[in-house]
Amino acid sequence: MTVAVAGSTGHFAHPALLYRDESEYLDALVPFLEDGLATGEPVAMAAPESRLRVIRSALGSSADRAVLIDMEHAGRNPGRIIPAVLRRFADAHPDSAVRIVGEPIWAGRNELEYPACVQHEALINAAFDGRDVTIVCPYDVSGLGQHMIADAHRTHPVVWDGPRRGPSDRYDPGAVIARYNTPLPEPALAIESVVTAPAELIPIRQWSAAHGERLGLQPARLGDLELIVTELVTNGLVHGAGPCRVRLWDAGAYLVCEVRDHGRWTDPLAGRRPASRTRPGGRGLLMVHQLAELVRTYVTSDSTTQYALMAWNAGR
């Protein structure tokens, strides 16, 4: 079965490419990329640098006409990928069909990152519905867990598996978003404060910087922590209900900043859309995604908890 791509149908397409070795990887992606370049479509590939090297070699001089993006840097926080990678490229070409390869899940991802990765994959469908864009997402069957491959079937409406290309019979992105709506493990020890009104924003900024420094965050990143706390608390006070609880703790590889309010999160794409030039607001959560190495959200019937994780020794 032939699967249509952008440029032939004018509709959004989001296939998962299942590959087992470099040969299968190249057999699927090189024709996809070369066909786009041959027809004058904008082409981008966002993947780990090791994969970009393989594609550069296979495309030869044609690679100079494609935009190649190191996903390990640009997409380290999966919440950045839609606004800062996929939408940035697609929105730069509003009058053309666009082809993108996006590989957000690789064997080096850790257990804290994966829920955000798979939710990102589920949200792509809503973020690009109706756009003349094809986004192919490769999955290394030999290097990823079986549950990750099963999730690929649930988050992608179409699956490319060798010569077999067709609709996924397990496609259910809403169920995936719900399944990975989980809290972070409770810390053994956390520093806590409560904010009840906007007038308390300056004190909570000072509190977060002081305790971030005591926990060991680099001085150069204390300002980032202050901004993260300010934006998350402001968002909770404006869109939530009741006081916001702020907690900081050491989670090994990360400093965790948690902000919990008593509102219910209703827009899973909040913070994942590029800022509008014509409407105010919408920039605070975008900023949080840019400043943090990872953002997780946990929603219950009466509360929303945002976790912003900052690596101790990593810059943005």
C-alpha positions in Angstrom: 0.0 0.0 0.0 1.4 3.4 -1.0 1.2 6.1 1.7 0.8 9.7 0.4 3.1 12.4 1.6 2.9 16.1 1.6 3.1 17.5 -1.8 0.8 14.9 -3.3 -2.3 15.2 -1.2 -2.1 18.6 0.6 -2.9 16.9 3.9 -0.9 16.3 7.1 0.9 12.9 7.4 2.7 11.5 10.4 4.1 8.1 9.8 6.3 6.1 12.2 9.3 4.5 10.4 10.3 1.2 12.1 13.9 0.3 11.2 16.2 -2.4 12.3 19.5 -1.4 10.9 21.2 1.4 8.9 20.2 -0.1 5.6 16.5 0.0 6.4 17.0 3.5 7.8 18.5 4.8 4.6 16.2 2.8 2.3 13.2 4.6 3.7 14.6 8.1 4.4 16.9 8.8 1.5 14.2 8.5 -1.2 11.8 10.5 1.0 14.3 13.3 1.4 15.6 13.2 -2.2 12.1 13.3 -3.7 11.3 16.4 -1.7 14.5 18.1 -2.8 13.8 17.1 -6.4 10.4 18.7 -6.4 11.6 21.9 -4.6 9.9 21.2 -1.3 11.6 22.5 1.9 13.2 19.5 3.6 14.5 19.2 7.2 15.8 16.4 9.3 16.1 16.6 13.2 17.8 13.5 14.6 20.8 12.6 16.8 24.1 13.7 15.3 25.1 10.0 14.7 22.1 9.7 12.4 22.7 13.0 10.7 26.2 11.9 9.7 24.8 8.8 8.0 22.2 10.9 6.1 24.8 13.5 5.1 27.0 10.8 3.6 24.1 9.1 1.8 22.7 12.4 0.3 26.2 13.6 -0.8 26.1 17.2 -2.2 22.3 17.2 -1.9 22.6 17.4 1.9 23.5 21.1 1.5 20.0 21.8 0.4 18.4 20.2 3.5 18.2 21.7 7.0 19.9 19.2 9.4 19.2 19.7 13.1 20.9 18.0 16.0 17.9 16.7 18.0 20.0 15.8 21.0 20.5 19.6 21.5 17.4 21.2 20.0 15.0 18.5 21.3 16.7 17.5 24.5 13.5 18.8 26.2 10.7 17.2 24.1 8.5 20.2 24.9 10.7 22.4 22.7 10.4 20.2 19.6 7.0 21.3 18.2 7.5 25.1 18.6 11.2 25.4 18.2 12.0 22.7 15.6 8.9 21.5 13.7 6.7 24.5 13.7 9.7 26.9 13.2 10.7 25.1 10.0 7.1 24.5 8.7 6.0 28.1 9.5 8.9 29.5 7.6 7.4 27.9 4.4 3.7 28.6 4.7 3.0 28.4 1.0 4.7 25.1 0.3 4.4 21.5 1.2 7.1 20.6 3.7 8.9 17.4 4.5 10.5 16.7 7.9 12.2 13.8 9.5 12.0 14.0 13.3 13.6 11.4 15.6 12.7 12.4 19.2 13.2 9.0 20.8 16.5 7.2 20.8 18.2 4.6 23.0 19.9 7.3 25.1 16.7 8.8 26.5 16.2 8.2 30.2 13.0 7.1 32.1 12.2 10.6 33.2 12.3 11.9 29.6 10.4 9.1 27.9 6.8 10.1 29.1 7.4 13.6 27.8 8.7 12.1 24.5 5.7 9.9 23.8 3.2 12.6 24.8 5.1 14.9 22.3 4.6 12.4 19.6 0.8 12.1 20.4 0.5 15.9 20.3 2.1 16.4 16.9 -1.2 15.2 15.3 -3.2 18.0 16.9 -0.5 20.6 16.3 -0.3 20.0 12.6 -3.8 18.9 11.7 -4.7 20.3 8.3 -1.2 21.5 7.5 0.5 20.5 4.2 3.3 18.8 6.1 4.7 15.3 6.4 6.7 14.4 9.6 8.3 11.0 9.5 9.4 9.7 12.9 12.1 6.9 12.9 12.1 4.2 15.6 15.0 1.9 16.1 13.4 -1.5 16.7 16.7 -3.1 17.6 17.6 -0.5 20.2 14.3 0.6 21.8 12.1 -1.3 24.2 9.0 -3.2 22.9 6.7 -0.8 24.8 8.3 2.1 22.9 7.5 0.4 19.5 4.0 -0.3 20.7 3.6 3.3 21.6 4.8 4.3 18.1 1.8 2.4 16.7 -0.5 4.4 19.1 0.9 7.8 18.4 1.2 7.6 14.6 -1.8 7.2 12.3 0.5 5.5 9.7 3.3 3.0 10.1 6.2 2.3 7.7 7.7 -1.1 8.4 9.9 -2.2 5.5 7.7 -2.6 2.4 4.6 -2.6 4.5 3.1 0.9 4.7 -0.4 1.6 5.9 -2.7 2.8 8.7 -1.9 1.8 12.3 -4.7 -0.4 13.7 -3.6 0.7 17.3 -3.7 4.5 16.7 -5.0 6.2 19.9 -3.0 9.3 20.8 -5.5 10.4 23.5 -5.0 7.1 25.4 -1.2 7.6 25.3 -1.5 11.1 26.7 -3.6 9.8 29.5 -1.4 6.7 30.2 1.7 8.9 30.6 -0.1 11.5 32.8 2.0 10.4 35.8 3.6 12.3 38.7 7.4 12.3 39.3 8.4 10.0 42.2 8.0 11.7 45.6 11.3 13.0 46.9 12.7 11.9 50.2 13.4 15.5 51.1 12.1 18.7 49.4 12.2 22.4 50.2 8.7 23.9 50.1 6.9 27.3 50.0 3.4 28.5 49.2 2.3 31.4 47.1 -1.2 32.9 47.5 -1.1 36.1 45.5 0.9 37.9 42.7 2.4 40.3 45.4 4.4 37.3 46.6 6.3 36.8 43.3 9.4 38.7 44.2 9.8 36.9 47.5 9.4 33.5 45.8 11.9 34.4 43.2 14.4 35.3 45.9 13.5 32.1 47.8 14.0 29.9 44.7 17.4 31.4 43.9 18.7 31.1 47.5 17.6 27.5 47.8 18.7 26.6 44.3 22.2 27.9 45.2 22.2 25.8 48.4 21.2 22.7 46.5 24.2 23.2 44.1 22.8 24.8 41.0 25.4 26.8 39.0 25.3 30.5 39.7 24.9 31.2 36.0 21.6 29.3 36.0 20.0 30.8 39.2 18.4 33.5 37.0 16.8 30.7 34.9 15.4 29.1 38.0 13.9 32.4 39.1 12.2 32.9 35.7 10.9 29.3 35.7 9.4 29.7 39.2 7.9 33.1 38.3 6.3 31.9 35.1 4.9 28.6 36.6 3.5 30.4 39.6 2.0 33.2 37.5 0.4 30.6 35.3 -1.0 28.8 38.3 -2.4 31.9 39.9 -3.9 33.2 36.7 -5.3 30.0 35.2 -5.6 27.8 38.3 -7.4 28.2 41.6 -6.2 28.8 45.2 -2.6 28.9 46.4 0.4 27.4 44.5 2.8 25.1 46.2 6.4 25.4 45.1 8.9 22.7 45.9 12.6 22.2 45.0 14.7 19.0 45.4 17.7 17.1 44.2 16.7 14.3 41.9 20.2 13.1 41.1 20.9 14.3 37.6 18.5 17.2 37.9 17.3 20.0 40.2 13.5 19.6 40.2 11.2 22.7 40.5 7.6 21.6 41.1 4.7 24.1 41.1 1.2 22.7 42.0 -2.0 24.7 41.7 -5.7 23.7 42.1 -6.8 24.3 38.5 -7.3 21.6 35.8 -5.1 21.7 32.8 -7.3 21.7 29.7 -4.9 22.5 26.8 -2.1 20.0 26.4 -0.5 22.1 23.7 0.0 25.1 26.0 3.6 26.0 25.9 4.1 24.1 22.7 2.8 26.6 20.2 5.0 29.4 18.8 4.1 32.8 20.4 1.4 34.7 18.4 2.4 38.1 17.0 -1.2 39.3 17.3 -2.3 37.9 20.6 -0.8 38.7 24.0 0.2 35.9 26.4 1.3 32.4 25.7 5.0 33.1 26.1 5.5 32.1 29.8 5.3 28.3 29.3 7.3 28.6 26.1 10.0 30.2 28.1 9.9 27.5 30.7 10.4 24.8 28.0 13.4 26.8 26.7 15.0 27.2 30.1 14.6 23.7 31.4 16.1 20.4 30.2 12.8 18.7 30.8 9.2 19.6 31.6 6.6 17.2 32.8 2.9 17.9 33.6 0.6 15.9 35.9 -3.1 16.6 35.9 -5.8 15.3 38.3 -9.4 16.2 38.6 -8.6 19.1 40.9 -5.0 20.1 40.4 -2.2 20.6 37.9 1.4 20.0 38.7 4.3 21.3 36.6 7.8 19.9 36.9 10.7 21.8 35.4 14.0 19.8 35.6 17.3 21.6 35.3 20.6 19.7 34.8 23.2 20.7 37.3 26.0 21.3 34.8 24.2 21.7 31.5 23.6 24.9 29.6 20.6 25.4 27.3 
